[in-house]
């Protein structure tokens, strides 16, 4: 009797799952078909994968763009989670009223649109000689109010008694952060890493502004190049989109458990 009541729920979940997975399936099938087949709505795998791959490699610097995206995204992820976790750690575990006011001002920065700061940031990067470099790509995004807030919220569950015991044992303040805080908060680091990596990998507007050299282009910029022009080869375009999507899917599926735990902790 109980199982019969669950049948509508199962049917609903199956339908929603199919709707969610179908765009990914269509992207994979389109990557193996020609433009004509894609335009006709063909949703089965074709035999033009090798042809589309050769066109993609001939027209775009695929491996160079993949390498740039990996380098930029990995560097931004590592630096951002270190800076934001250190800030969240300090805001919560060294708490006072002045830090609360500073944190409120920091949250107000979330209301400022990124487009409004793009011209000043470009001038700064240009004067410092950071155009077409990993520094120019990641510096504007290594400290975000959202990540700082997430680390601050999750730091409320960190046992303060451990800090007192560590101080008595002679551990330095940074040693407490490095050797005790980071292992305890690993789920939060995983969630922040997934969010930061995906944002960095999918970033388009700022890299388009600061990366003026074609050799420094990222995968989203490569996809934009494939979609530009009067005639678009949709098979090649979907193959490029597939290559662009695979790394973020791998990162999410590997860290999905820790991601869920970290996000749940920040909500609490």
C-alpha positions as CSV (number, residue, x, y, z in Angstrom):
1,X,0.0,0.0,0.0
2,X,2.8,2.3,0.9
3,X,4.7,1.5,-2.3
4,X,1.6,2.3,-4.4
5,X,1.5,5.8,-2.9
6,X,5.1,6.3,-3.9
7,X,4.4,5.5,-7.6
8,X,3.4,9.1,-8.6
9,X,6.5,10.4,-6.9
10,X,8.7,7.9,-8.8
11,X,7.1,8.8,-12.1
12,X,7.6,12.5,-11.4
13,X,11.3,12.0,-10.5
14,X,11.8,9.9,-13.6
15,X,10.3,12.6,-15.8
16,X,12.3,15.4,-14.1
17,X,15.5,13.3,-14.4
18,X,14.9,12.7,-18.1
19,X,14.4,16.5,-18.7
20,X,17.6,17.3,-16.8
21,X,19.8,14.7,-18.6
22,X,18.4,15.2,-22.1
23,X,20.3,18.4,-22.9
24,X,23.6,16.6,-22.1
25,X,22.5,13.6,-24.2
26,X,21.6,16.0,-27.1
27,X,25.0,17.7,-26.8
28,X,26.8,14.4,-27.0
29,X,24.8,13.2,-30.0
30,X,25.1,16.6,-31.8
31,X,28.9,16.4,-31.5
32,X,28.8,13.2,-33.7
33,X,26.5,14.7,-36.4
34,X,26.8,17.3,-39.1
35,X,25.2,20.7,-39.1
36,X,22.4,19.5,-41.3
37,X,21.6,16.6,-39.0
38,X,21.6,18.8,-35.9
39,X,19.3,21.3,-37.7
40,X,16.9,18.5,-38.6
41,X,16.7,17.5,-34.9
42,X,18.5,14.2,-35.1
43,X,18.9,12.8,-31.6
44,X,20.8,9.6,-32.2
45,X,24.6,9.2,-32.5
46,X,26.1,9.8,-35.9
47,X,29.4,8.9,-37.6
48,X,31.0,12.3,-38.0
49,X,32.9,12.6,-34.7
50,X,36.3,12.2,-36.3
51,X,35.4,14.8,-39.0
52,X,34.1,17.3,-36.4
53,X,37.2,16.7,-34.3
54,X,39.6,17.4,-37.2
55,X,37.7,20.6,-38.0
56,X,37.9,21.7,-34.4
57,X,41.6,21.1,-34.2
58,X,42.2,22.7,-37.5
59,X,40.2,25.9,-36.7
60,X,41.0,26.4,-33.0
61,X,43.8,25.9,-30.5
62,X,41.8,23.4,-28.5
63,X,44.6,21.9,-26.3
64,X,46.2,25.3,-25.7
65,X,42.8,26.7,-24.6
66,X,42.2,23.7,-22.3
67,X,45.6,24.1,-20.8
68,X,45.0,27.8,-20.2
69,X,41.6,27.2,-18.6
70,X,43.1,24.5,-16.3
71,X,46.0,26.7,-15.3
72,X,43.9,29.8,-14.6
73,X,41.0,28.0,-12.9
74,X,43.3,25.9,-10.7
75,X,45.4,28.9,-9.6
76,X,42.3,31.0,-8.9
77,X,40.7,28.2,-6.9
78,X,43.7,27.5,-4.7
79,X,44.4,31.2,-4.0
80,X,40.7,32.1,-3.5
81,X,39.9,29.4,-1.0
82,X,43.0,30.2,1.0
83,X,42.3,33.9,1.1
84,X,38.5,33.6,1.7
85,X,38.9,30.8,4.3
86,X,41.5,32.9,6.2
87,X,39.1,35.9,6.1
88,X,36.1,33.8,7.3
89,X,38.2,32.2,10.0
90,X,39.3,35.6,11.3
91,X,35.8,37.2,11.1
92,X,34.2,34.4,13.2
93,X,36.9,33.0,15.5
94,X,38.4,36.4,16.3
95,X,35.0,38.1,16.6
96,X,34.3,41.6,17.7
97,X,31.9,44.5,16.8
98,X,34.4,46.2,14.5
99,X,34.7,43.0,12.4
100,X,30.9,42.8,12.2
101,X,30.7,46.3,10.8
102,X,33.5,45.5,8.3
103,X,31.7,42.4,7.3
104,X,28.5,44.3,6.7
105,X,30.4,46.7,4.4
106,X,31.9,43.6,2.6
107,X,28.5,42.2,2.0
108,X,27.4,45.5,0.4
109,X,30.1,44.9,-2.2
110,X,27.9,42.0,-3.5
111,X,25.4,44.7,-4.7
112,X,28.0,46.3,-7.0
113,X,27.7,44.8,-10.6
114,X,30.9,43.5,-12.0
115,X,30.5,45.5,-15.2
116,X,30.8,48.7,-13.1
117,X,34.3,47.8,-11.9
118,X,35.6,46.3,-15.1
119,X,37.1,49.4,-16.6
120,X,39.0,50.4,-13.4
121,X,40.2,46.8,-13.0
122,X,41.4,46.7,-16.6
123,X,43.4,49.9,-16.1
124,X,44.9,48.5,-12.9
125,X,45.9,45.2,-14.6
126,X,47.3,47.1,-17.6
127,X,49.5,49.4,-15.5
128,X,50.8,46.4,-13.5
129,X,51.6,44.5,-16.6
130,X,49.2,41.7,-15.8
131,X,47.4,41.5,-19.2
132,X,47.5,38.0,-20.7
133,X,48.7,36.5,-17.5
134,X,47.3,34.3,-14.8
135,X,47.5,37.2,-12.3
136,X,45.3,39.4,-14.5
137,X,42.8,36.6,-14.7
138,X,42.5,35.6,-11.1
139,X,43.3,38.7,-9.0
140,X,39.8,40.4,-9.2
141,X,38.2,37.1,-8.0
142,X,40.4,35.8,-5.3
143,X,38.4,37.4,-2.6
144,X,34.6,37.2,-2.9
145,X,32.0,38.1,-0.3
146,X,30.0,34.9,-0.9
147,X,33.0,32.6,-0.1
148,X,34.0,34.6,2.9
149,X,30.4,34.5,4.2
150,X,30.3,30.7,3.6
151,X,33.5,30.1,5.5
152,X,32.4,32.4,8.3
153,X,29.0,30.6,8.7
154,X,30.7,27.2,8.7
155,X,33.3,28.4,11.2
156,X,30.6,28.7,13.8
157,X,30.7,24.9,14.1
158,X,34.4,24.8,14.7
159,X,35.2,23.8,18.4
160,X,36.8,26.8,20.0
161,X,38.1,24.6,22.9
162,X,40.6,23.1,20.4
163,X,42.1,26.6,19.8
164,X,42.6,27.1,23.5
165,X,44.2,23.7,24.0
166,X,46.5,24.4,21.0
167,X,47.6,27.7,22.4
168,X,48.4,26.1,25.7
169,X,50.5,23.6,23.8
170,X,52.4,26.4,22.2
171,X,51.0,26.3,18.7
172,X,51.0,29.6,16.8
173,X,47.9,31.3,15.6
174,X,48.6,30.5,11.9
175,X,49.5,26.9,13.0
176,X,46.0,26.6,14.5
177,X,44.5,27.6,11.2
178,X,46.8,25.4,9.1
179,X,47.0,22.3,11.2
180,X,43.6,22.2,12.9
181,X,41.1,24.5,11.2
182,X,41.7,23.3,7.6
183,X,41.4,19.5,8.3
184,X,38.2,20.1,10.3
185,X,36.6,22.3,7.6
186,X,37.6,20.1,4.6
187,X,33.9,19.8,3.5
188,X,33.7,23.6,3.3
189,X,36.9,23.7,1.4
190,X,35.6,21.2,-1.1
191,X,32.3,23.1,-1.6
192,X,34.2,26.4,-2.1
193,X,36.7,24.7,-4.4
194,X,33.8,23.4,-6.6
195,X,32.1,26.8,-6.8
196,X,35.3,28.7,-7.5
197,X,36.6,26.2,-10.1
198,X,33.3,26.3,-12.0
199,X,33.1,30.0,-11.9
200,X,36.7,30.4,-13.1
201,X,36.3,27.8,-15.8
202,X,33.1,29.3,-17.1
203,X,34.2,32.9,-16.9
204,X,33.9,34.7,-20.2
205,X,33.5,38.5,-20.0
206,X,36.5,39.3,-17.8
207,X,38.9,36.9,-19.6
208,X,37.7,38.4,-22.9
209,X,38.7,41.9,-21.6
210,X,42.0,41.0,-20.0
211,X,43.2,38.3,-22.3
212,X,44.0,40.1,-25.5
213,X,46.5,37.6,-26.9
214,X,44.9,34.7,-28.8
215,X,47.4,32.3,-27.2
216,X,46.0,33.2,-23.8
217,X,42.3,32.4,-24.7
218,X,40.2,30.1,-22.5
219,X,37.7,27.5,-23.4
220,X,34.6,29.8,-23.1
221,X,36.4,32.2,-25.5
222,X,37.0,29.3,-27.9
223,X,33.3,28.4,-27.8
224,X,32.4,32.0,-28.6
225,X,34.8,31.9,-31.6
226,X,33.0,28.8,-32.8
227,X,29.6,30.4,-32.5
228,X,30.7,33.6,-34.3
229,X,30.4,34.2,-38.0
230,X,27.8,34.0,-40.6
231,X,27.8,30.2,-40.8
232,X,28.1,28.0,-37.7
233,X,29.0,24.4,-37.8
234,X,26.8,23.1,-35.0
235,X,28.5,19.7,-34.9
236,X,31.9,21.3,-34.2
237,X,30.3,23.8,-31.8
238,X,28.7,21.0,-29.8
239,X,32.0,19.1,-29.7
240,X,33.7,22.1,-28.3
241,X,31.0,22.6,-25.7
242,X,31.4,18.9,-24.7
243,X,35.1,19.4,-24.2
244,X,34.4,22.5,-22.2
245,X,31.8,20.8,-20.0
246,X,33.7,17.6,-19.1
247,X,36.2,19.0,-16.6
248,X,33.5,20.8,-14.5
249,X,31.3,17.6,-14.5
250,X,34.3,15.6,-13.3
251,X,35.1,18.0,-10.5
252,X,31.5,18.1,-9.4
253,X,30.9,14.4,-9.4
254,X,34.1,13.7,-7.6
255,X,33.4,16.2,-4.8
256,X,29.6,16.1,-4.8
257,X,29.3,14.6,-1.3
258,X,31.7,17.1,0.2
259,X,29.9,19.9,-1.7
260,X,26.6,19.0,-0.3
261,X,28.0,18.8,3.3
262,X,29.7,22.2,2.9
263,X,26.7,23.9,1.5
264,X,24.5,22.4,4.2
265,X,26.9,23.6,6.9
266,X,26.9,27.2,5.5
267,X,23.1,27.3,5.5
268,X,22.9,26.2,9.1
